[in-house]
Amino acid sequence: MSNVEKNMIIELTTRDFEALLKGIAPANLRLIEDSAIAPPEVLEMLSRLSADIAAEFSPSAWMIVEDGEIVGLCSIIRVPQDGNIHIGYGVAPTREGRGYTTRAIGQMLAWARNDLRVSLISAETGLENIASQRVLERNGFTRTGERIDAEDGPVICWEALAV
């Protein structure tokens, strides 16, 4: 199986979040030894968000895995509306620039295109986050505008059809 065909996204359950918050790798996987995939407060926020969204839509979060190592996370960050899921994602700082996020978002799109509940995937990137912008461009997302986010400041809005 080629690198591109490997399953990189694995559903992240409540139990998996609990393990990650304790510093334990779930599902027979390994944690990165040289950096965290996300700060504890971000993991806690994502765990709560995932549980809230999972009450209405599941799956709601995934681990990004490369060769058995959890290198990042991807999740739906708003309750889906009218077939639109809004995603957020990130990889550990020591694993950036290796193509993991690009391949994982490609797999997210493939999953969405096989889920009849999903017609559109949206995401946002910071104006200065060129790497994240390239991830979305490489996966066929289209820039749809800009807005000011209360927490993140100016962001670029992106969309990709899932049909």
N, CA, C and O of each residue as an XYZ file, in Angstrom:
652
protein
N       0.850     -1.170      0.000
C       0.000      0.000      0.000
C       0.897      1.235      0.000
O       1.836      1.307      0.792
N       0.633      2.185     -0.853
C       1.462      3.383     -0.930
C       1.159      4.309      0.245
O       0.145      4.158      0.928
N       2.054      5.267      0.466
C       1.891      6.228      1.550
C       0.576      6.986      1.451
O      -0.069      7.243      2.467
N       0.170      7.348      0.229
C      -1.051      8.115      0.023
C      -2.281      7.272      0.358
O      -3.284      7.809      0.829
N      -2.220      5.961      0.122
C      -3.380      5.103      0.345
C      -3.547      4.704      1.811
O      -4.632      4.283      2.212
N      -2.482      4.830      2.622
C      -2.548      4.451      4.018
C      -3.612      5.253      4.743
O      -3.771      6.451      4.507
N      -4.346      4.579      5.635
C      -5.349      5.290      6.420
C      -4.645      6.138      7.463
O      -4.028      5.609      8.387
N      -4.736      7.442      7.319
C      -4.079      8.366      8.246
C      -5.025      8.919      9.285
O      -4.581      9.382     10.336
N      -6.324      8.883      9.020
C      -7.253      9.451      9.990
C      -8.013      8.320     10.667
O      -8.604      7.460     10.014
N      -7.980      8.348     11.990
C      -8.640      7.335     12.801
C      -9.578      8.067     13.747
O      -9.176      9.018     14.417
N     -10.828      7.623     13.800
C     -11.807      8.295     14.649
C     -11.297      8.420     16.079
O     -10.732      7.481     16.638
N     -11.506      9.585     16.650
C     -11.075      9.906     18.005
C     -12.305      9.869     18.915
O     -13.203     10.701     18.781
N     -12.345      8.917     19.827
C     -13.494      8.735     20.711
C     -13.283      9.466     22.038
O     -12.197      9.971     22.322
N     -14.340      9.509     22.836
C     -14.240     10.098     24.172
C     -13.164      9.402     24.987
O     -12.386     10.054     25.683
N     -13.118      8.091     24.904
C     -12.097      7.316     25.628
C     -10.686      7.673     25.139
O      -9.749      7.747     25.934
N     -10.544      7.892     23.825
C      -9.247      8.286     23.274
C      -8.825      9.657     23.813
O      -7.666      9.857     24.177
N      -9.776     10.599     23.860
C      -9.469     11.919     24.416
C      -9.026     11.785     25.865
O      -8.066     12.431     26.283
N      -9.720     10.948     26.635
C      -9.353     10.739     28.044
C      -7.922     10.232     28.152
O      -7.161     10.682     29.008
N      -7.556      9.290     27.278
C      -6.185      8.758     27.283
C      -5.185      9.859     26.935
O      -4.175     10.016     27.620
N      -5.457     10.617     25.881
C      -4.548     11.681     25.468
C      -4.360     12.711     26.578
O      -3.249     13.195     26.796
N      -5.443     13.046     27.280
C      -5.358     14.017     28.367
C      -4.508     13.501     29.527
O      -3.976     14.292     30.306
N      -4.380     12.180     29.644
C      -3.528     11.572     30.678
C      -2.111     11.318     30.163
O      -1.254     10.814     30.889
N      -1.881     11.675     28.896
C      -0.562     11.450     28.319
C      -0.338     10.024     27.853
O       0.801      9.573     27.730
N      -1.445      9.308     27.592
C      -1.375      7.913     27.161
C      -1.849      7.821     25.709
O      -2.822      8.470     25.325
N      -1.167      7.025     24.921
C      -1.567      6.825     23.529
C      -2.725      5.822     23.461
O      -2.616      4.729     24.016
N      -3.823      6.169     22.797
C      -4.930      5.228     22.643
C      -4.732      4.288     21.461
O      -3.868      4.506     20.612
N      -5.541      3.252     21.422
C      -5.700      2.388     20.247
C      -4.403      1.782     19.712
O      -4.188      1.744     18.500
N      -3.542      1.310     20.610
C      -2.284      0.679     20.187
C      -1.423      1.588     19.313
O      -0.699      1.115     18.437
N      -1.507      2.885     19.556
C      -0.706      3.856     18.821
C       0.384      4.402     19.741
O       0.432      4.081     20.928
N       1.264      5.239     19.165
C       2.337      5.863     19.942
C       2.162      7.372     19.958
O       1.697      7.967     18.986
N       2.544      7.984     21.081
C       2.606      9.443     21.149
C       3.963      9.897     20.640
O       4.939      9.151     20.713
N       4.026     11.092     20.134
C       5.286     11.693     19.721
C       6.116     11.921     20.982
O       5.599     12.401     21.991
N       7.389     11.581     20.925
C       8.241     11.727     22.103
C       8.834     13.121     22.240
O       9.155     13.550     23.349
N       8.986     13.841     21.115
C       9.705     15.114     21.177
C       8.816     16.353     21.186
O       9.336     17.468     21.206
N       7.493     16.195     21.172
C       6.587     17.341     21.309
C       5.167     16.823     21.513
O       4.867     15.661     21.237
N       4.307     17.702     22.000
C       2.901     17.338     22.199
C       2.134     17.589     20.906
O       2.487     18.481     20.134
N       1.082     16.799     20.669
C       0.257     17.039     19.483
C      -0.583     18.295     19.676
O      -0.977     18.935     18.701
N      -0.859     18.649     20.926
C      -1.581     19.878     21.257
C      -1.397     20.146     22.748
O      -1.243     19.207     23.530
N      -1.413     21.419     23.151
C      -1.327     21.733     24.582
C      -2.540     21.149     25.325
O      -3.603     20.979     24.727
N      -2.389     20.842     26.618
C      -3.491     20.246     27.386
C      -4.793     21.044     27.314
O      -5.870     20.457     27.211
N      -4.706     22.377     27.366
C      -5.937     23.177     27.319
C      -6.638     23.048     25.968
O      -7.866     23.114     25.900
N      -5.880     22.868     24.905
C      -6.479     22.668     23.582
C      -7.123     21.284     23.517
O      -8.231     21.141     23.001
N      -6.438     20.269     24.036
C      -7.027     18.920     24.076
C      -8.329     18.916     24.876
O      -9.307     18.290     24.465
N      -8.347     19.606     26.011
C      -9.559     19.679     26.827
C     -10.695     20.351     26.061
O     -11.827     19.867     26.074
N     -10.395     21.467     25.391
C     -11.399     22.177     24.606
C     -11.912     21.294     23.468
O     -13.118     21.226     23.234
N     -11.004     20.619     22.761
C     -11.407     19.752     21.656
C     -12.236     18.568     22.147
O     -13.164     18.137     21.462
N     -11.913     18.044     23.317
C     -12.671     16.937     23.890
C     -14.109     17.363     24.178
O     -15.056     16.653     23.837
N     -14.265     18.538     24.812
C     -15.626     19.050     25.090
C     -16.376     19.322     23.796
O     -17.543     18.954     23.662
N     -15.719     19.958     22.856
C     -16.337     20.285     21.574
C     -16.766     19.020     20.839
O     -17.875     18.947     20.308
N     -15.893     18.036     20.813
C     -16.197     16.774     20.145
C     -17.411     16.091     20.777
O     -18.279     15.579     20.070
N     -17.469     16.087     22.113
C     -18.603     15.466     22.799
C     -19.901     16.200     22.474
O     -20.933     15.566     22.256
N     -19.856     17.529     22.441
C     -21.053     18.314     22.117
C     -21.520     18.033     20.691
O     -22.711     17.832     20.453
N     -20.586     18.019     19.745
C     -20.940     17.788     18.341
C     -21.394     16.352     18.137
O     -22.330     16.099     17.378
N     -20.731     15.399     18.813
C     -21.075     13.980     18.656
C     -22.507     13.685     19.099
O     -23.090     12.687     18.677
N     -23.071     14.531     19.935
C     -24.465     14.351     20.339
C     -25.404     14.505     19.143
O     -26.519     13.983     19.148
N     -24.942     15.229     18.114
C     -25.766     15.451     16.915
C     -25.167     14.875     15.640
O     -25.890     14.603     14.681
N     -23.841     14.685     15.621
C     -23.169     14.243     14.394
C     -21.915     13.478     14.775
O     -21.094     13.964     15.553
N     -21.772     12.298     14.232
C     -20.603     11.480     14.523
C     -20.153     10.782     13.242
O     -20.996     10.385     12.438
N     -18.860     10.626     13.034
C     -17.748     11.010     13.886
C     -17.556     12.524     13.895
O     -18.004     13.231     12.992
N     -16.878     13.001     14.939
C     -16.656     14.442     15.058
C     -15.181     14.810     15.203
O     -14.829     15.987     15.125
N     -14.312     13.811     15.414
C     -12.878     14.101     15.559
C     -12.064     12.881     15.136
O     -12.527     11.744     15.222
N     -10.849     13.145     14.680
C      -9.955     12.096     14.196
C      -8.536     12.365     14.642
O      -8.135     13.515     14.822
N      -7.786     11.305     14.818
C      -6.343     11.404     15.026
C      -5.696     11.332     13.648
O      -6.151     10.585     12.781
N      -4.642     12.101     13.448
C      -3.836     12.003     12.236
C      -2.656     11.118     12.613
O      -1.861     11.470     13.485
N      -2.543      9.970     11.954
C      -1.570      8.951     12.340
C      -0.644      8.639     11.166
O      -1.087      8.466     10.031
N       0.635      8.574     11.467
C       1.637      8.183     10.470
C       2.520      7.112     11.094
O       3.146      7.341     12.128
N       2.568      5.950     10.466
C       3.391      4.832     10.947
C       3.168      4.530     12.434
O       4.119      4.309     13.184
N       1.902      4.526     12.840
C       1.540      4.181     14.211
C       1.736      5.284     15.235
O       1.497      5.081     16.425
N       2.168      6.446     14.778
C       2.415      7.575     15.675
C       1.342      8.644     15.460
O       1.059      9.021     14.324
N       0.751      9.128     16.547
C      -0.246     10.195     16.452
C       0.507     11.501     16.239
O       1.205     11.976     17.135
N       0.364     12.082     15.047
C       1.115     13.291     14.711
C       0.257     14.552     14.772
O       0.786     15.663     14.765
N      -1.085     14.383     14.833
C      -1.960     15.547     14.867
C      -3.398     15.158     15.074
O      -3.730     13.993     15.295
N      -4.249     16.170     14.996
C      -5.688     15.986     15.185
C      -6.452     16.771     14.133
O      -5.976     17.785     13.623
N      -7.639     16.285     13.820
C      -8.552     16.973     12.919
C      -9.949     16.799     13.500
O     -10.302     15.714     13.960
N     -10.739     17.860     13.481
C     -12.076     17.713     14.045
C     -13.070     18.655     13.385
O     -12.707     19.656     12.767
N     -14.319     18.298     13.538
C     -15.406     19.200     13.178
C     -15.502     20.176     14.334
O     -15.553     19.759     15.491
N     -15.528     21.468     14.042
C     -15.461     22.441     15.126
C     -16.758     23.225     15.324
O     -16.828     24.105     16.182
N     -17.781     22.910     14.536
C     -19.112     23.488     14.734
C     -20.130     22.391     14.427
O     -19.875     21.509     13.608
N     -21.267     22.453     15.081
C     -22.321     21.496     14.763
C     -22.666     21.673     13.283
O     -22.971     22.787     12.855
N     -22.624     20.586     12.489
C     -22.930     20.700     11.061
C     -24.337     21.262     10.821
O     -25.284     20.941     11.539
N     -24.442     22.100      9.803
C     -25.725     22.671      9.416
C     -25.901     22.544      7.914
O     -25.000     22.878      7.145
N     -27.066     22.061      7.498
C     -27.412     21.958      6.077
C     -26.328     21.267      5.265
O     -26.039     21.676      4.140
N     -25.721     20.215      5.829
C     -24.720     19.448      5.101
C     -23.327     20.047      5.112
O     -22.422     19.507      4.475
N     -23.130     21.161      5.827
C     -21.825     21.813      5.886
C     -21.123     21.417      7.176
O     -21.645     21.625      8.271
N     -19.923     20.838      7.034
C     -19.095     20.607      8.210
C     -17.920     21.573      8.149
O     -17.331     21.794      7.091
N     -17.594     22.136      9.290
C     -16.496     23.096      9.401
C     -15.390     22.420     10.205
O     -15.606     22.003     11.343
N     -14.204     22.315      9.607
C     -13.126     21.555     10.250
C     -11.987     22.451     10.719
O     -11.772     23.558     10.225
N     -11.275     21.913     11.695
C     -10.026     22.482     12.155
C      -9.027     21.344     12.244
O      -9.422     20.184     12.365
N      -7.731     21.656     12.184
C      -6.722     20.601     12.189
C      -5.385     21.169     12.616
O      -5.156     22.378     12.575
N      -4.519     20.278     13.023
C      -3.172     20.688     13.374
C      -2.285     19.475     13.585
O      -2.767     18.389     13.906
N      -1.001     19.665     13.405
C      -0.025     18.613     13.679
C       0.986     19.149     14.680
O       1.148     20.358     14.844
N       1.659     18.219     15.343
C       2.695     18.593     16.307
C       3.765     19.423     15.603
O       4.103     19.155     14.450
N       4.295     20.426     16.291
C       5.310     21.291     15.675
C       6.482     20.522     15.060
O       7.007     20.922     14.021
N       6.892     19.427     15.693
C       8.035     18.671     15.167
C       7.660     17.800     13.971
O       8.530     17.155     13.386
N       6.384     17.771     13.598
C       5.954     16.960     12.457
C       5.416     17.815     11.302
O       4.899     17.288     10.318
N       5.542     19.125     11.434
C       5.081     20.026     10.375
C       5.972     19.901      9.146
O       7.140     19.525      9.249
N       5.414     20.220      7.986
C       6.186     20.263      6.755
C       6.499     18.915      6.139
O       7.360     18.825      5.264
N       5.820     17.863      6.575
C       6.081     16.520      6.051
C       4.947     15.986      5.178
O       4.996     14.841      4.730
N       3.926     16.810      4.933
C       2.815     16.379      4.085
C       1.719     15.630      4.815
O       0.736     15.230      4.192
N       1.860     15.427      6.127
C       0.852     14.668      6.875
C      -0.515     15.341      6.818
O      -1.530     14.681      6.591
N      -0.538     16.652      7.025
C      -1.816     17.361      7.048
C      -2.469     17.338      5.676
O      -3.681     17.152      5.574
N      -1.700     17.521      4.637
C      -2.254     17.491      3.287
C      -2.915     16.138      3.014
O      -4.032     16.086      2.499
N      -2.232     15.047      3.358
C      -2.804     13.714      3.123
C      -4.015     13.474      4.018
O      -5.002     12.885      3.576
N      -3.953     13.923      5.268
C      -5.083     13.716      6.183
C      -6.323     14.481      5.722
O      -7.429     13.943      5.777
N      -6.160     15.720      5.272
C      -7.310     16.489      4.790
C      -7.848     15.862      3.505
O      -9.055     15.894      3.266
N      -6.986     15.301      2.689
C      -7.447     14.551      1.514
C      -8.319     13.369      1.925
O      -9.336     13.094      1.288
N      -7.926     12.677      2.980
C      -8.742     11.558      3.464
C     -10.042     12.046      4.092
O     -11.069     11.376      3.990
N     -10.003     13.216      4.747
C     -11.245     13.801      5.273
C     -12.223     14.061      4.126
O     -13.414     13.768      4.236
N     -11.713     14.607      3.037
C     -12.567     14.865      1.869
C     -13.133     13.566      1.319
O     -14.316     13.504      0.985
N     -12.314     12.531      1.219
C     -12.790     11.233      0.723
C     -13.882     10.690      1.636
O     -14.892     10.176      1.157
N     -13.683     10.801      2.960
C     -14.715     10.364      3.910
C     -16.003     11.162      3.680
O     -17.088     10.588      3.592
N     -15.874     12.489      3.585
C     -17.052     13.351      3.419
C     -17.807     13.030      2.130
O     -19.037     13.072      2.097
N     -17.073     12.713      1.082
C     -17.719     12.419     -0.201
C     -18.450     11.089     -0.180
O     -19.254     10.806     -1.068
N     -18.176     10.268      0.830
C     -18.884      8.996      0.981
C     -19.937      9.042      2.087
O     -20.555      8.023      2.395
N     -20.144     10.203      2.678
C     -21.141     10.372      3.734
C     -22.250     11.270      3.195
O     -22.038     12.461      2.965
N     -23.424     10.698      2.998
C     -24.536     11.429      2.379
C     -25.002     12.622      3.202
O     -25.715     13.481      2.683
N     -24.618     12.695      4.461
C     -25.005     13.832      5.305
C     -24.195     15.083      4.988
O     -24.579     16.184      5.382
N     -23.074     14.924      4.277
C     -22.138     16.027      4.055
C     -22.163     16.466      2.597
O     -22.023     15.645      1.690
N     -22.342     17.767      2.380
C     -22.296     18.297      1.018
C     -21.174     19.327      0.840
O     -20.763     19.613     -0.285
N     -20.683     19.881      1.949
C     -19.671     20.928      1.866
C     -18.769     20.856      3.097
O     -19.237     20.623      4.211
N     -17.476     21.059      2.880
C     -16.536     21.168      3.994
C     -15.967     22.583      3.960
O     -15.533     23.062      2.913
N     -15.973     23.237      5.098
C     -15.380     24.571      5.181
C     -14.283     24.568      6.235
O     -14.257     23.730      7.136
N     -13.384     25.525      6.095
C     -12.268     25.677      7.030
C     -11.829     27.132      6.990
O     -12.214     27.882      6.093
N     -11.023     27.522      7.967
C     -10.461     28.864      7.990
C      -8.978     28.765      8.320
O      -8.542     27.876      9.051
N      -8.213     29.704      7.760
C      -6.782     29.767      8.058
C      -6.420     31.198      8.416
O      -7.040     32.143      7.927
N      -5.432     31.353      9.256
C      -4.921     32.682      9.544
C      -4.287     33.272      8.294
O      -3.772     32.542      7.447
N      -4.324     34.591      8.183
C      -3.749     35.255      7.006
C      -2.272     34.917      6.832
O      -1.783     34.820      5.706
N      -1.564     34.737      7.943
C      -0.123     34.471      7.899
C       0.201     32.985      7.797
O       1.362     32.623      7.606
N      -0.802     32.116      7.919
C      -0.552     30.670      7.947
C      -0.526     30.106      6.515
O      -1.463     29.443      6.070
N       0.556     30.388      5.828
C       0.711     29.985      4.425
C       0.687     28.458      4.296
O       0.091     27.933      3.356
N       1.320     27.743      5.216
C       1.359     26.281      5.138
C      -0.046     25.695      5.157
O      -0.354     24.803      4.367
N      -0.899     26.185      6.048
C      -2.262     25.680      6.126
C      -3.064     26.059      4.878
O      -3.901     25.285      4.414
N      -2.808     27.231      4.349
C      -3.469     27.635      3.102
C      -3.097     26.687      1.971
O      -3.946     26.326      1.156
N      -1.830     26.284      1.917
C      -1.374     25.360      0.865
C      -2.013     23.982      1.031
O      -2.341     23.328      0.041
N      -2.191     23.542      2.273
C      -2.855     22.260      2.537
C      -4.244     22.267      1.900
O      -4.625     21.318      1.215
N      -4.990     23.334      2.129
C      -6.352     23.407      1.593
C      -6.334     23.549      0.066
O      -7.121     22.898     -0.621
N      -5.456     24.380     -0.462
C      -5.361     24.535     -1.917
C      -5.035     23.206     -2.594
O      -5.635     22.862     -3.613
N      -4.087     22.463     -2.032
C      -3.689     21.170     -2.621
C      -4.850     20.178     -2.621
O      -4.872     19.247     -3.426
N      -5.801     20.371     -1.732
C      -6.951     19.470     -1.649
C      -8.189     20.033     -2.353
O      -9.293     19.519     -2.175
N      -8.007     21.078     -3.143
C      -9.102     21.587     -3.964
C     -10.057     22.540     -3.272
O     -11.127     22.834     -3.805
N      -9.691     23.030     -2.090
C     -10.533     24.030     -1.429
C     -10.416     25.343     -2.184
O      -9.373     25.653     -2.761
N     -11.497     26.108     -2.173
C     -11.539     27.403     -2.826
C     -11.648     28.491     -1.759
O     -12.422     28.377     -0.809
N     -10.872     29.524     -1.937
C     -10.949     30.676     -1.026
C     -12.264     31.396     -1.292
O     -12.552     31.760     -2.431
N     -13.068     31.604     -0.242
C     -14.388     32.213     -0.420
C     -14.512     33.593      0.209
O     -15.539     34.250      0.043
N     -13.494     34.046      0.924
C     -13.543     35.368      1.534
C     -12.677     35.451      2.765
O     -11.866     34.568      3.044
N     -12.868     36.535      3.497
C     -12.137     36.756      4.743
C     -13.111     37.272      5.785
O     -14.169     37.810      5.459
N     -12.731     37.096      7.059
C     -13.524     37.652      8.151
C     -12.602     37.880      9.340
O     -11.456     37.431      9.346
N     -13.107     38.574     10.334
C     -12.358     38.801     11.566
C     -12.931     37.862     12.624
O     -14.110     37.948     12.965
N     -12.095     36.973     13.138
C     -12.491     36.049     14.193
C     -12.154     36.682     15.544
O     -11.097     37.292     15.705
N     -13.061     36.533     16.512
C     -12.863     37.143     17.827
C     -11.574     36.661     18.500
O     -10.919     37.437     19.196
N     -11.202     35.388     18.302
C      -9.999     34.842     18.933
C      -8.771     34.899     18.038
O      -7.670     35.186     18.506
N      -8.962     34.624     16.741
C      -7.825     34.466     15.834
C      -7.522     35.685     14.975
O      -6.523     35.688     14.255
N      -8.362     36.729     15.030
C      -8.152     37.900     14.196
C      -8.560     37.624     12.754
O      -9.489     36.851     12.519
N      -7.882     38.242     11.780
C      -8.257     38.056     10.375
C      -8.001     36.618      9.909
O      -6.918     36.071     10.117
N      -9.004     36.022      9.282
C      -8.881     34.667      8.747
C      -9.400     34.624      7.314
O     -10.219     35.444      6.900
N      -8.894     33.642      6.574
C      -9.366     33.369      5.212
C     -10.348     32.214      5.304
O     -10.081     31.217      5.975
N     -11.484     32.346      4.631
C     -12.522     31.307      4.607
C     -12.344     30.452      3.355
O     -12.071     30.963      2.269
N     -12.504     29.140      3.530
C     -12.295     28.171      2.456
C     -13.453     27.193      2.404
O     -14.086     26.928      3.426
N     -13.742     26.646      1.210
C     -14.767     25.624      1.055
C     -14.348     24.611     -0.003
O     -13.614     24.923     -0.941
N     -14.840     23.387      0.182
C     -14.696     22.332     -0.831
C     -15.997     21.550     -0.864
O     -16.557     21.220      0.182
N     -16.476     21.253     -2.061
C     -17.680     20.455     -2.196
C     -17.374     19.001     -1.830
O     -16.304     18.474     -2.134
N     -18.321     18.390     -1.187
C     -18.158     16.995     -0.788
C     -19.075     16.088     -1.586
O     -19.310     14.943     -1.201
N     -19.586     16.585     -2.678
C     -20.492     15.781     -3.503
C     -19.893     15.506     -4.863
O     -20.518     14.842     -5.690
